[in-house]
Amino acid sequence: MNTATRHALSAYVQTGIESAIPEANPHRLVMMLFDGAIASIADARLNMIRGQIAARGKAISKAISIVDQGLKCSLDTAKGGEIAERLDALYEYICARLLDANVKGRPEALDEPAKLLSELQSAWAEIAAAPSALQLVKGASN
């Protein structure tokens, strides 16, 4: 894929995400954050394999930002109690593992954070039918 095509595709995806955000409920927004973090880790892995250090760092930084400033900040510890507190600690751990993976520059170091996020995403998708679980996220209605 050439650079122009890659930029066009990126703009298309970004526009799609931006247009979906205003209509998304808190649960859907969290799912979008998981999608973004997992995609960024996959991008980092590809850049590691290709030896593209700057692109690898950018992708890992994006994943860390999504986890730290998106998923972590969306937790409502007042309503979510112990579960929200444990998720907060897990998100902190994921960020640390991503940072370590970037320092080591080994693609297999991305396996654990990617697996954890995928498992959390699957669990989050399953609880969509359980409205009481949505109280873990700020802005979710009771």
DSSP file (Angstrom, degrees, kcal/mol; ACC not computed):
  #  RESIDUE AA STRUCTURE BP1 BP2  ACC     N-H-->O    O-->H-N    N-H-->O    O-->H-N    TCO  KAPPA ALPHA  PHI   PSI    X-CA   Y-CA   Z-CA
    1    1 A M              0   0    0      0, 0.0     2,-0.0     0, 0.0     0, 0.0   0.000 360.0 360.0 360.0 128.5    0.0    0.0    0.0
    2    2 A N     >  -     0   0    0      1,-0.1     4,-2.4     4,-0.0     5,-0.2  -0.277 360.0-104.5 -79.3 169.3    1.5    3.3   -1.0
    3    3 A T  H  > S+     0   0    0      1,-0.2     4,-2.5     2,-0.2     5,-0.2   0.886 118.4  51.6 -62.2 -42.8    1.7    6.3    1.3
    4    4 A A  H  > S+     0   0    0      1,-0.2     4,-2.2     2,-0.2    -1,-0.2   0.910 112.0  46.9 -62.7 -42.0   -1.1    8.3   -0.4
    5    5 A T  H  > S+     0   0    0      2,-0.2     4,-2.7     1,-0.2    -1,-0.2   0.906 111.3  51.9 -65.7 -41.4   -3.5    5.3   -0.1
    6    6 A R  H  X S+     0   0    0     -4,-2.4     4,-2.4     1,-0.2    -2,-0.2   0.905 110.8  47.6 -62.1 -42.2   -2.4    4.8    3.5
    7    7 A H  H  X S+     0   0    0     -4,-2.5     4,-2.5     2,-0.2    -1,-0.2   0.896 112.4  49.5 -66.2 -40.0   -3.2    8.4    4.4
    8    8 A A  H  X S+     0   0    0     -4,-2.2     4,-2.3     2,-0.2    -2,-0.2   0.924 112.4  47.4 -64.8 -43.9   -6.6    8.3    2.6
    9    9 A L  H  X S+     0   0    0     -4,-2.7     4,-2.7     2,-0.2    -2,-0.2   0.913 111.8  50.6 -63.1 -42.8   -7.5    5.1    4.5
   10   10 A S  H  X S+     0   0    0     -4,-2.4     4,-2.7     1,-0.2    -2,-0.2   0.913 110.9  48.4 -60.9 -43.7   -6.4    6.6    7.8
   11   11 A A  H  X S+     0   0    0     -4,-2.5     4,-2.5     2,-0.2    -1,-0.2   0.896 111.5  50.5 -63.9 -40.0   -8.5    9.7    7.2
   12   12 A Y  H  X S+     0   0    0     -4,-2.3     4,-2.4     2,-0.2    -2,-0.2   0.938 112.7  45.5 -62.8 -47.4  -11.5    7.5    6.2
   13   13 A V  H  X S+     0   0    0     -4,-2.7     4,-2.5     2,-0.2    -2,-0.2   0.927 113.4  49.8 -62.4 -45.4  -11.1    5.4    9.4
   14   14 A Q  H  X S+     0   0    0     -4,-2.7     4,-2.9     1,-0.2    -1,-0.2   0.901 110.9  49.4 -60.8 -41.8  -10.6    8.6   11.6
   15   15 A T  H  X S+     0   0    0     -4,-2.5     4,-2.3     2,-0.2    -1,-0.2   0.905 110.5  51.1 -64.0 -41.5  -13.7   10.2   10.0
   16   16 A G  H  X S+     0   0    0     -4,-2.4     4,-1.3     2,-0.2    -2,-0.2   0.906 112.7  45.5 -61.9 -42.2  -15.7    7.0   10.7
   17   17 A I  H  X S+     0   0    0     -4,-2.5     4,-1.6     2,-0.2     3,-0.3   0.939 112.9  49.7 -66.2 -47.3  -14.6    7.0   14.3
   18   18 A E  H  < S+     0   0    0     -4,-2.9    -2,-0.2     1,-0.2    -1,-0.2   0.860 111.3  49.0 -62.1 -35.8  -15.3   10.7   14.8
   19   19 A S  H  < S+     0   0    0     -4,-2.3     4,-0.4     1,-0.2    -1,-0.2   0.775 110.8  51.5 -75.9 -24.0  -18.8   10.4   13.3
   20   20 A A  H >X S+     0   0    0     -4,-1.3     4,-0.9    -3,-0.3     3,-0.5   0.771  95.2  72.3 -80.2 -26.5  -19.6    7.4   15.5
   21   21 A I  G >< S+     0   0    0     -4,-1.6     3,-1.1     1,-0.2    -2,-0.2   0.907  91.2  52.8 -60.9 -48.1  -18.6    9.0   18.8
   22   22 A P  G 34 S+     0   0    0      0, 0.0    -1,-0.2     0, 0.0    -2,-0.1   0.818 115.3  42.7 -60.6 -27.3  -21.5   11.5   19.2
   23   23 A E  G <4 S+     0   0    0     -3,-0.5    -2,-0.2    -4,-0.4     2,-0.2   0.562  93.9 103.7 -92.5  -9.3  -24.0    8.7   18.8
   24   24 A A    <<  -     0   0    0     -3,-1.1    -3,-0.0    -4,-0.9    -4,-0.0  -0.498  63.6-138.0 -80.9 140.5  -22.2    6.1   21.0
   25   25 A N     >  -     0   0    0     -2,-0.2     4,-2.4     1,-0.1     5,-0.2  -0.417  38.7 -93.0 -83.6 170.4  -23.4    5.3   24.5
   26   26 A P  H  > S+     0   0    0      0, 0.0     4,-2.0     0, 0.0     5,-0.2   0.866 127.0  52.9 -55.3 -38.3  -20.8    4.9   27.2
   27   27 A H  H  > S+     0   0    0      1,-0.2     4,-2.0     2,-0.2     5,-0.1   0.937 110.3  46.9 -62.3 -46.0  -20.6    1.1   26.7
   28   28 A R  H  > S+     0   0    0      1,-0.2     4,-2.3     2,-0.2    -1,-0.2   0.875 108.8  55.6 -64.7 -37.9  -19.9    1.6   22.9
   29   29 A L  H  X S+     0   0    0     -4,-2.4     4,-2.0     2,-0.2    -1,-0.2   0.906 107.5  49.0 -61.5 -41.3  -17.3    4.2   23.6
   30   30 A V  H  X S+     0   0    0     -4,-2.0     4,-2.3     2,-0.2    -1,-0.2   0.911 109.7  52.0 -64.3 -41.5  -15.4    1.8   25.9
   31   31 A M  H  X S+     0   0    0     -4,-2.0     4,-2.5     1,-0.2    -2,-0.2   0.892 108.5  51.3 -61.1 -39.0  -15.6   -0.8   23.1
   32   32 A M  H  X S+     0   0    0     -4,-2.3     4,-2.4     2,-0.2    -1,-0.2   0.874 107.7  52.7 -65.9 -36.7  -14.1    1.7   20.7
   33   33 A L  H  X S+     0   0    0     -4,-2.0     4,-2.5     2,-0.2     5,-0.2   0.918 109.2  48.9 -64.6 -42.9  -11.3    2.4   23.1
   34   34 A F  H  X S+     0   0    0     -4,-2.3     4,-2.7     2,-0.2     5,-0.3   0.943 110.8  51.1 -59.7 -46.7  -10.5   -1.3   23.3
   35   35 A D  H  X S+     0   0    0     -4,-2.5     4,-2.4     1,-0.2    -2,-0.2   0.924 112.0  47.1 -55.3 -46.3  -10.6   -1.5   19.5
   36   36 A G  H  X S+     0   0    0     -4,-2.4     4,-2.2     2,-0.2    -1,-0.2   0.898 112.8  47.4 -65.4 -42.3   -8.2    1.4   19.3
   37   37 A A  H  X S+     0   0    0     -4,-2.5     4,-2.0     2,-0.2    -1,-0.2   0.922 114.1  46.9 -66.2 -43.9   -5.7    0.1   21.9
   38   38 A I  H  X S+     0   0    0     -4,-2.7     4,-2.1    -5,-0.2    -2,-0.2   0.906 112.8  49.5 -65.4 -41.4   -5.7   -3.4   20.3
   39   39 A A  H  X S+     0   0    0     -4,-2.4     4,-2.2    -5,-0.3    -1,-0.2   0.888 109.7  52.0 -64.4 -38.7   -5.2   -2.0   16.8
   40   40 A S  H  X S+     0   0    0     -4,-2.2     4,-2.4     2,-0.2    -1,-0.2   0.874 108.6  50.5 -66.0 -37.0   -2.3    0.2   18.1
   41   41 A I  H  X S+     0   0    0     -4,-2.0     4,-2.5     2,-0.2    -1,-0.2   0.908 109.9  50.1 -67.0 -40.8   -0.6   -2.8   19.6
   42   42 A A  H  X S+     0   0    0     -4,-2.1     4,-2.1     1,-0.2    -2,-0.2   0.899 111.2  49.6 -62.4 -39.8   -1.0   -4.7   16.3
   43   43 A D  H  X S+     0   0    0     -4,-2.2     4,-2.3     2,-0.2    -2,-0.2   0.904 109.9  50.8 -64.4 -41.9    0.5   -1.7   14.5
   44   44 A A  H  X S+     0   0    0     -4,-2.4     4,-2.4     2,-0.2    -2,-0.2   0.909 108.9  51.8 -62.0 -42.3    3.4   -1.6   17.0
   45   45 A R  H  X S+     0   0    0     -4,-2.5     4,-2.4     2,-0.2    -2,-0.2   0.931 110.0  48.4 -60.4 -46.1    4.1   -5.3   16.5
   46   46 A L  H  X S+     0   0    0     -4,-2.1     4,-1.9     1,-0.2    -1,-0.2   0.908 112.4  48.6 -61.1 -43.1    4.2   -4.8   12.7
   47   47 A N  H  X>S+     0   0    0     -4,-2.3     5,-2.6     2,-0.2     4,-0.6   0.841 109.2  53.2 -68.5 -32.7    6.6   -1.9   13.1
   48   48 A M  H ><5S+     0   0    0     -4,-2.4     3,-1.0     3,-0.2    -2,-0.2   0.942 109.2  48.8 -63.4 -46.9    8.8   -3.8   15.5
   49   49 A I  H 3<5S+     0   0    0     -4,-2.4    -2,-0.2     1,-0.3    -1,-0.2   0.871 112.9  47.9 -61.4 -37.2    9.1   -6.6   12.9
   50   50 A R  H 3<5S-     0   0    0     -4,-1.9    -1,-0.3    -5,-0.2    -2,-0.2   0.564 112.7-119.9 -80.5  -8.7    9.9   -4.1   10.2
   51   51 A G  T <<5 +     0   0    0     -3,-1.0     2,-1.3    -4,-0.6    -3,-0.2   0.726  62.0 147.9  76.8  21.6   12.5   -2.4   12.4
   52   52 A Q     >< +     0   0    0     -5,-2.6     4,-2.4     1,-0.2    -1,-0.2  -0.720  20.4 178.3 -93.4  90.3   10.7    0.9   12.3
   53   53 A I  H  > S+     0   0    0     -2,-1.3     4,-2.6     1,-0.2    -1,-0.2   0.897  74.8  47.7 -64.5 -45.9   11.6    2.3   15.7
   54   54 A A  H  > S+     0   0    0      1,-0.2     4,-2.3     2,-0.2    -1,-0.2   0.924 114.8  46.1 -64.1 -43.7    9.9    5.6   15.5
   55   55 A A  H  > S+     0   0    0      2,-0.2     4,-2.4     1,-0.2    -1,-0.2   0.876 111.6  52.9 -66.6 -36.7    6.6    4.2   14.2
   56   56 A R  H  X S+     0   0    0     -4,-2.4     4,-2.5    -9,-0.2     5,-0.2   0.946 110.4  47.3 -60.8 -49.0    6.8    1.4   16.8
   57   57 A G  H  X S+     0   0    0     -4,-2.6     4,-2.5     1,-0.2    -2,-0.2   0.883 111.5  50.8 -61.1 -39.9    7.2    4.1   19.6
   58   58 A K  H  X S+     0   0    0     -4,-2.3     4,-2.1     2,-0.2    -1,-0.2   0.914 111.5  47.3 -64.6 -43.3    4.3    6.1   18.2
   59   59 A A  H  X S+     0   0    0     -4,-2.4     4,-2.2     2,-0.2    -2,-0.2   0.904 114.0  46.6 -66.7 -41.6    2.0    3.1   18.0
   60   60 A I  H  X S+     0   0    0     -4,-2.5     4,-2.8     2,-0.2     5,-0.2   0.904 111.0  52.4 -67.8 -39.9    2.9    2.0   21.6
   61   61 A S  H  X S+     0   0    0     -4,-2.5     4,-2.5    -5,-0.2    -2,-0.2   0.894 109.2  50.5 -60.3 -39.1    2.5    5.6   22.8
   62   62 A K  H  X S+     0   0    0     -4,-2.1     4,-2.5     2,-0.2    -2,-0.2   0.923 110.6  48.5 -65.1 -43.8   -1.0    5.7   21.2
   63   63 A A  H  X S+     0   0    0     -4,-2.2     4,-2.4     2,-0.2    -2,-0.2   0.927 112.6  48.4 -62.1 -44.3   -2.0    2.4   22.9
   64   64 A I  H  X S+     0   0    0     -4,-2.8     4,-3.3     1,-0.2     5,-0.3   0.918 111.2  50.8 -61.1 -43.5   -0.7    3.6   26.3
   65   65 A S  H  X>S+     0   0    0     -4,-2.5     4,-2.7     1,-0.2     5,-0.6   0.903 110.0  49.5 -61.6 -42.4   -2.6    6.9   25.8
   66   66 A I  I  X>S+     0   0    0     -4,-2.5     5,-2.4     3,-0.2     4,-1.1   0.928 116.8  41.5 -63.2 -44.7   -5.8    5.0   25.0
   67   67 A V  I  <>S+     0   0    0     -4,-2.4     5,-3.0     3,-0.2     6,-0.2   0.943 124.4  35.9 -68.4 -47.2   -5.5    2.8   28.0
   68   68 A D  I  <5S+     0   0    0     -4,-3.3     5,-0.5    -5,-0.2    -3,-0.2   0.927 130.4  27.9 -75.8 -46.4   -4.3    5.5   30.4
   69   69 A Q  I  <5S+     0   0    0     -4,-2.7    -3,-0.2    -5,-0.3    -1,-0.2   0.570 133.7  29.9 -96.2  -9.4   -6.4    8.5   29.3
   70   70 A G  I  X<S+     0   0    0     -4,-1.1     4,-1.2    -5,-0.6    -3,-0.2   0.762 127.1  26.7-109.5 -71.4   -9.3    6.6   27.8
   71   71 A L  I  ><S+     0   0    0     -5,-2.4     4,-0.5     2,-0.2     3,-0.3   0.934 126.8  43.9 -64.0 -48.3  -10.0    3.3   29.6
   72   72 A K  H >4<S+     0   0    0     -5,-3.0     3,-1.2     1,-0.2    -1,-0.2   0.925 115.2  48.0 -64.0 -44.8   -8.6    4.2   32.9
   73   73 A C  H 34 S+     0   0    0     -5,-0.5    -1,-0.2     1,-0.3    -2,-0.2   0.691 103.5  62.9 -71.9 -17.3  -10.1    7.7   33.0
   74   74 A S  H 3< S+     0   0    0     -4,-1.2    64,-3.1    -3,-0.3    -1,-0.3   0.625  80.1 107.2 -82.3 -11.0  -13.5    6.3   32.1
   75   75 A L  B <<  -A  137   0A   0     -3,-1.2     2,-0.7    -4,-0.5    62,-0.3  -0.413  59.9-151.6 -68.8 140.3  -13.7    4.2   35.2
   76   76 A D     >  +     0   0    0     60,-3.2     4,-3.3     1,-0.1     3,-0.3  -0.848  15.7 179.1-111.6  91.8  -16.1    5.4   37.9
   77   77 A T  H  > S+     0   0    0     -2,-0.7     4,-1.3     1,-0.2     8,-0.2   0.753  76.9  62.0 -68.2 -23.5  -14.6    4.2   41.1
   78   78 A A  H  4 S+     0   0    0      2,-0.2    -1,-0.2     1,-0.2    58,-0.1   0.926 120.0  23.8 -67.5 -43.3  -17.3    5.7   43.2
   79   79 A K  H  4 S+     0   0    0     -3,-0.3    -2,-0.2    56,-0.2    -1,-0.2   0.804 124.8  51.8 -89.6 -32.5  -20.0    3.6   41.6
   80   80 A G  H >X S+     0   0    0     -4,-3.3     4,-1.0    55,-0.2     3,-1.0   0.647  82.1 179.6 -84.0 -15.5  -17.8    0.7   40.4
   81   81 A G  H 3X  -     0   0    0     -4,-1.3     4,-2.1    -5,-0.3    -1,-0.2  -0.186  62.5  -3.5  56.7-136.1  -16.2    0.0   43.8
   82   82 A E  H 3> S+     0   0    0      1,-0.2     4,-2.5     2,-0.2    -1,-0.2   0.844 133.4  55.4 -63.3 -37.3  -13.6   -2.8   44.0
   83   83 A I  H <> S+     0   0    0     -3,-1.0     4,-2.4     1,-0.2    -1,-0.2   0.934 109.7  46.4 -63.3 -44.7  -14.1   -3.9   40.4
   84   84 A A  H  X S+     0   0    0     -4,-1.0     4,-2.3     1,-0.2    -1,-0.2   0.890 111.9  52.0 -63.9 -38.8  -13.3   -0.4   39.1
   85   85 A E  H  X S+     0   0    0     -4,-2.1     4,-2.0     2,-0.2    -1,-0.2   0.895 110.7  47.6 -64.7 -39.6  -10.3   -0.2   41.4
   86   86 A R  H  X S+     0   0    0     -4,-2.5     4,-2.4     2,-0.2    -2,-0.2   0.886 110.7  51.1 -69.1 -38.5   -9.0   -3.5   40.1
   87   87 A L  H  X S+     0   0    0     -4,-2.4     4,-2.9     2,-0.2     5,-0.2   0.904 107.4  54.3 -63.3 -39.6   -9.5   -2.5   36.5
   88   88 A D  H  X S+     0   0    0     -4,-2.3     4,-2.0     1,-0.2    -2,-0.2   0.929 110.4  45.7 -58.4 -46.2   -7.6    0.7   37.3
   89   89 A A  H  X S+     0   0    0     -4,-2.0     4,-2.2     2,-0.2    -1,-0.2   0.882 112.5  51.1 -65.5 -38.4   -4.7   -1.4   38.6
   90   90 A L  H  X S+     0   0    0     -4,-2.4     4,-2.6     2,-0.2    -2,-0.2   0.906 108.9  50.5 -66.8 -41.2   -4.8   -3.7   35.6
   91   91 A Y  H  X S+     0   0    0     -4,-2.9     4,-2.2     2,-0.2    -1,-0.2   0.890 109.7  51.7 -62.6 -38.3   -4.8   -0.8   33.2
   92   92 A E  H  X S+     0   0    0     -4,-2.0     4,-2.0    -5,-0.2    -2,-0.2   0.913 110.3  48.7 -62.4 -42.9   -1.8    0.6   35.0
   93   93 A Y  H  X S+     0   0    0     -4,-2.2     4,-2.5     2,-0.2    -2,-0.2   0.911 109.1  52.5 -63.3 -43.7   -0.1   -2.8   34.6
   94   94 A I  H  X S+     0   0    0     -4,-2.6     4,-2.4     1,-0.2    -2,-0.2   0.912 108.7  50.6 -60.0 -43.3   -0.9   -2.9   30.9
   95   95 A C  H  X S+     0   0    0     -4,-2.2     4,-2.3     1,-0.2    -1,-0.2   0.907 110.2  49.8 -61.2 -41.9    0.6    0.5   30.4
   96   96 A A  H  X S+     0   0    0     -4,-2.0     4,-2.3     1,-0.2    -2,-0.2   0.901 110.9  49.1 -64.0 -40.8    3.8   -0.6   32.2
   97   97 A R  H  X S+     0   0    0     -4,-2.5     4,-2.4     2,-0.2    -2,-0.2   0.880 110.5  51.1 -67.1 -37.8    4.0   -3.8   30.1
   98   98 A L  H  X S+     0   0    0     -4,-2.4     4,-2.0     2,-0.2    -2,-0.2   0.918 110.6  48.6 -64.5 -42.7    3.5   -1.7   26.9
   99   99 A L  H  X S+     0   0    0     -4,-2.3     4,-2.1     1,-0.2    -2,-0.2   0.916 111.7  49.6 -62.3 -43.1    6.3    0.6   28.0
  100  100 A D  H  X S+     0   0    0     -4,-2.3     4,-2.7     1,-0.2     5,-0.2   0.893 108.4  53.4 -62.5 -40.6    8.5   -2.4   28.7
  101  101 A A  H  X>S+     0   0    0     -4,-2.4     4,-2.2     1,-0.2     5,-0.7   0.883 108.5  50.2 -62.3 -38.3    7.8   -3.9   25.3
  102  102 A N  H  <5S+     0   0    0     -4,-2.0    -1,-0.2     2,-0.2    -2,-0.2   0.918 111.5  47.4 -66.5 -42.8    8.8   -0.6   23.6
  103  103 A V  H  <5S+     0   0    0     -4,-2.1    -2,-0.2     1,-0.2    -1,-0.2   0.921 117.1  42.5 -63.9 -44.1   12.1   -0.5   25.6
  104  104 A K  H  <5S-     0   0    0     -4,-2.7    -1,-0.2    -5,-0.2    -2,-0.2   0.799  92.9-148.7 -74.9 -28.7   12.9   -4.2   24.8
  105  105 A G  T  <5 +     0   0    0     -4,-2.2    -3,-0.2    -5,-0.2    -4,-0.1   0.803  48.4 136.7  65.4  29.1   11.7   -3.9   21.2
  106  106 A R    > < -     0   0    0     -5,-0.7     3,-1.8     1,-0.1     4,-0.3  -0.941  52.0-146.4-111.8 122.7   10.6   -7.5   21.1
  107  107 A P  G >  S+     0   0    0      0, 0.0     3,-1.9     0, 0.0     4,-0.3   0.844  98.2  61.2 -55.1 -36.7    7.3   -8.3   19.4
  108  108 A E  G >  S+     0   0    0      1,-0.3     3,-1.2     2,-0.2     4,-0.5   0.731  90.2  70.0 -65.9 -19.2    6.5  -11.1   21.8
  109  109 A A  G <  S+     0   0    0     -3,-1.8    -1,-0.3     1,-0.2    -8,-0.2   0.655  93.2  58.8 -69.9 -14.1    6.6   -8.6   24.7
  110  110 A L  G <> S+     0   0    0     -3,-1.9     4,-2.1    -4,-0.3    -1,-0.2   0.566  83.8  84.5 -87.6 -10.3    3.3   -7.2   23.2
  111  111 A D  H <> S+     0   0    0     -3,-1.2     4,-2.7    -4,-0.3     5,-0.2   0.927  87.9  48.2 -60.0 -48.4    1.5  -10.5   23.6
  112  112 A E  H  > S+     0   0    0     -4,-0.5     4,-2.8     2,-0.2     5,-0.2   0.947 113.4  44.5 -63.8 -50.5    0.5  -10.1   27.3
  113  113 A P  H  > S+     0   0    0      0, 0.0     4,-2.3     0, 0.0    -1,-0.2   0.908 115.6  49.3 -61.4 -38.1   -0.9   -6.6   27.0
  114  114 A A  H  X S+     0   0    0     -4,-2.1     4,-2.3     2,-0.2    -2,-0.2   0.917 112.6  47.6 -64.8 -42.3   -2.8   -7.5   23.8
  115  115 A K  H  X S+     0   0    0     -4,-2.7     4,-2.6    -5,-0.2     5,-0.2   0.924 111.7  49.7 -64.9 -44.8   -4.2  -10.7   25.4
  116  116 A L  H  X S+     0   0    0     -4,-2.8     4,-2.5     1,-0.2    -2,-0.2   0.929 113.0  46.4 -60.5 -45.6   -5.3   -8.8   28.5
  117  117 A L  H  X S+     0   0    0     -4,-2.3     4,-2.6    -5,-0.2    -1,-0.2   0.891 112.0  51.1 -65.7 -38.5   -7.0   -6.1   26.5
  118  118 A S  H  X S+     0   0    0     -4,-2.3     4,-2.4     2,-0.2    -1,-0.2   0.908 111.1  48.0 -64.0 -41.9   -8.7   -8.7   24.2
  119  119 A E  H  X S+     0   0    0     -4,-2.6     4,-2.3     2,-0.2    -2,-0.2   0.906 112.9  48.1 -65.8 -41.5  -10.0  -10.6   27.2
  120  120 A L  H  X S+     0   0    0     -4,-2.5     4,-2.7    -5,-0.2    -2,-0.2   0.905 110.9  51.5 -64.2 -40.9  -11.3   -7.4   28.8
  121  121 A Q  H  X S+     0   0    0     -4,-2.6     4,-2.3     2,-0.2    -2,-0.2   0.918 109.9  49.2 -62.3 -43.2  -13.0   -6.4   25.6
  122  122 A S  H  X S+     0   0    0     -4,-2.4     4,-1.8     2,-0.2    -2,-0.2   0.921 112.8  47.1 -61.8 -44.2  -14.7   -9.8   25.3
  123  123 A A  H  X S+     0   0    0     -4,-2.3     4,-1.6     1,-0.2    -2,-0.2   0.909 111.3  51.2 -63.9 -41.5  -15.9   -9.6   28.9
  124  124 A W  H  < S+     0   0    0     -4,-2.7     4,-0.3     1,-0.2    -1,-0.2   0.878 108.2  52.3 -64.3 -37.7  -17.1   -6.0   28.3
  125  125 A A  H >< S+     0   0    0     -4,-2.3     3,-0.9     1,-0.2    -1,-0.2   0.883 108.7  51.4 -65.1 -38.0  -19.0   -7.2   25.2
  126  126 A E  H >< S+     0   0    0     -4,-1.8     3,-0.8     1,-0.2    -1,-0.2   0.812 104.5  55.9 -69.6 -30.6  -20.7   -9.9   27.2
  127  127 A I  G >< S+     0   0    0     -4,-1.6     3,-1.9     1,-0.2     6,-0.3   0.438  76.0  97.1 -85.8   4.0  -21.9   -7.6   29.9
  128  128 A A  G <  S+     0   0    0     -3,-0.9    -1,-0.2     1,-0.3    -2,-0.1   0.829  83.6  53.8 -57.7 -30.3  -23.7   -5.3   27.5
  129  129 A A  G <  S+     0   0    0     -3,-0.8    -1,-0.3    -4,-0.2    -2,-0.1   0.560  97.4  71.3 -81.3  -7.9  -26.8   -7.3   28.4
  130  130 A A    X>  -     0   0    0     -3,-1.9     3,-2.0     1,-0.2     4,-0.5  -0.790  63.6-173.4-110.2  87.4  -26.2   -6.6   32.2
  131  131 A P  G >4 S+     0   0    0      0, 0.0     3,-1.0     0, 0.0     4,-0.3   0.750  79.0  67.0 -55.0 -27.2  -27.0   -2.9   32.6
  132  132 A S  G >4 S+     0   0    0      1,-0.3     3,-1.2     2,-0.2     4,-0.1   0.814  93.7  59.8 -65.5 -27.1  -25.8   -2.9   36.3
  133  133 A A  G X4 S+     0   0    0     -3,-2.0     3,-1.5    -6,-0.3    -1,-0.3   0.744  88.9  72.7 -71.1 -22.2  -22.2   -3.6   35.0
  134  134 A L  G X< S+     0   0    0     -3,-1.0     3,-1.9    -4,-0.5     6,-0.3   0.626  73.6  83.7 -69.4 -11.4  -22.3   -0.3   33.1
  135  135 A Q  G <  S+     0   0    0     -3,-1.2    -1,-0.3     1,-0.3   -56,-0.2   0.595  73.6  75.6 -68.3  -7.5  -22.0    1.6   36.3
  136  136 A L  G <  S+     0   0    0     -3,-1.5   -60,-3.2   -57,-0.1     2,-0.4   0.707  88.1  71.8 -71.7 -18.9  -18.3    1.1   36.1
  137  137 A V  B X  S-A   75   0A   0     -3,-1.9     3,-1.7   -62,-0.3   -62,-0.2  -0.837  90.0-114.5-107.2 132.9  -18.1    3.7   33.4
  138  138 A K  T 3  S+     0   0    0    -64,-3.1     3,-0.1    -2,-0.4    -2,-0.1  -0.344 100.2  22.1 -58.9 138.2  -18.5    7.4   34.0
  139  139 A G  T 3  S+     0   0    0      1,-0.3    -1,-0.2    -4,-0.1     2,-0.2   0.345  86.3 135.2  88.2  -7.1  -21.6    8.8   32.4
  140  140 A A    <   -     0   0    0     -3,-1.7    -1,-0.3    -6,-0.3     2,-0.1  -0.547  55.2-122.7 -75.9 139.8  -23.5    5.5   32.1
  141  141 A S              0   0    0     -2,-0.2    -7,-0.1     1,-0.1    -1,-0.1  -0.482 360.0 360.0 -81.0 154.2  -27.1    5.7   33.2
  142  142 A N              0   0    0     -2,-0.1    -1,-0.1    -7,-0.1    -7,-0.1   0.453 360.0 360.0 -79.6 360.0  -28.4    3.5   36.0
